[in-house]
Amino acid sequence: MVWTKSPQSLIDLFDKSVPPGANISRRKMFGYPAAFANGNLFIGLHQNDFVMRLSEKDRARFSAEFGERVFEPMKGRPMREYVRLPEELLADAEKRASWIDLSLRYAEAIAPKVTSPKKKQLPRSMKRSRV
C-alpha cells in the first residue's frame, strides 16, 4: 500500500494546532506527525486527513454536527475512536482548538501507556534448536 505525504500546508496547520503542555509529546504515527498525551495519541495526520481521538459521547456529537467521518487508514480497518476533521474545522482555528481540547482531555483521561521492556534477542548462533 502506497500512502502519500501530507501537504506542507496541513503539516503547518497541525504544528500550529498542537496545544502546549508538559504531558504532550510529538512523534510519528504511520510516518506522519502525531501528538500524544500520556503516551496516548490524540491528534495526528494521515495523508490528506487531520484526525483526532474522541470519546464515544463526543464522537456522537461530532457525527451529528459534521456527518460520519470515521478514520480508516486501511480499507476495512477503521480506528474506532478516531474521526477525520472536515474542511470547516480546518478553516476555523477557534472551533478546531475547541475540538482538540476535547480530544486532549479524553487522551489524558485514558490510563497512560506502559511500555514493557524489550526482550533482548539472542544471536542465531546461540539459539537452541527445538527437536
N, C-alpha and C positions, 0 to 999 in steps of 0.2 A: 504494500500500500504506500503510495507516494502522497505525502502531505506537502502543502505549500507553506511558505513562510508567511507570517503575519505582516501586513503592510506596516511600514515605519510609522505612519500616522496613528495606527491602532496601538503600536508599542508605546509611542509617546503619550497617548491618551491613558493607557494603562499605568505608565510611570507616574503621571500626574494624579491618578485615582487611588493609588495605594496610600492608605492613611498612615500617619506616623504612629509609632508605638514600639516599646521595648520588646514586646512579645511577638512582633511581626518580623518574619524573615522572608527573603525573596530567594527563589531558586527556580530551576526549570522543571516543567512537568510536560511530558511528551515532547521535550525540546523547545517549549515555549515559555515565556515569562509567567511566573505564578507567585502568589503571595500566600503565606501560611501564618496562622495564629496558633501558638502552642503546638506546632507541627501539623496542624490540620489545614488543608487547602481551603481557602475561602473565595479567592478570585484568581482568574488566570486567562490566558489567551489560548486559542487553538485555531490555527489557520486564520480565517476572517472573523472568528467569533470571540467575543468577550464573554466569559462565563463566570457565574457565581453560584455559590452553595447557599441554599436557603432551607429553613425549617419547613416542615410539612404545612404549617399554617401560613407561613409567608409565601411558599410556592403556590398555594391555592389563591392567595390574594394577587400574586404576580400573574398567574394564568388568567384570572378574572379581568385584570387590567390590560394585559398585553397579549393574551392568547397563549396557547400551549407552545412553549419554546424549550422543550427538553434538549439537553445536551447529549449528543450521541457521537462520540469521537470515531467510532467504527460502526458501520451499518449493523443494526440489530443488537447493539451493545450500549444501551443508554446508561448514563451515570445518573441514577435516580434522584439524587438531591441537588442536581445542578441544572441551571437554566442558561439560555443564551440571551444576552441583552439585545433588545430591539434598537433600531436607529434612534428612536425617540429618546431613549435613555443615554445613548452615546452622545447625543447632541445637547443634553441638558445636565450640566455639571451638578446642579443642586439636587435634582431628582436622583441622579446616579449615585451621588455621595450618600443620600439617604438609604438607598437600597444596599449599598456596600456596607454601611454601618450595620444594617440588619444581618448581613452575611457575616461580618466580623464577629458580632455578638453571638451568633449561632456557633461559629467555629470555636470561639472562646469557651462556650458552654460545654462543648464535647470534651471528653477526657483527653488530656494531652497524649500524643503519640509516644509510645515507648518503643524504642528500638532495641532489639536484642543484639547482644554482641555476636559478631560473625564468627562462625567456627573456622578455625584455621585448617586449610586443606593440606593434606599430606601430599608430598610429591608422588607421582605414579609409581616410582620405583619402591616406595615404602608401603604402598597399599597392599593389604593381604588379598590374595585371590580366594574367592569362595569356591569350595568344592562341593 
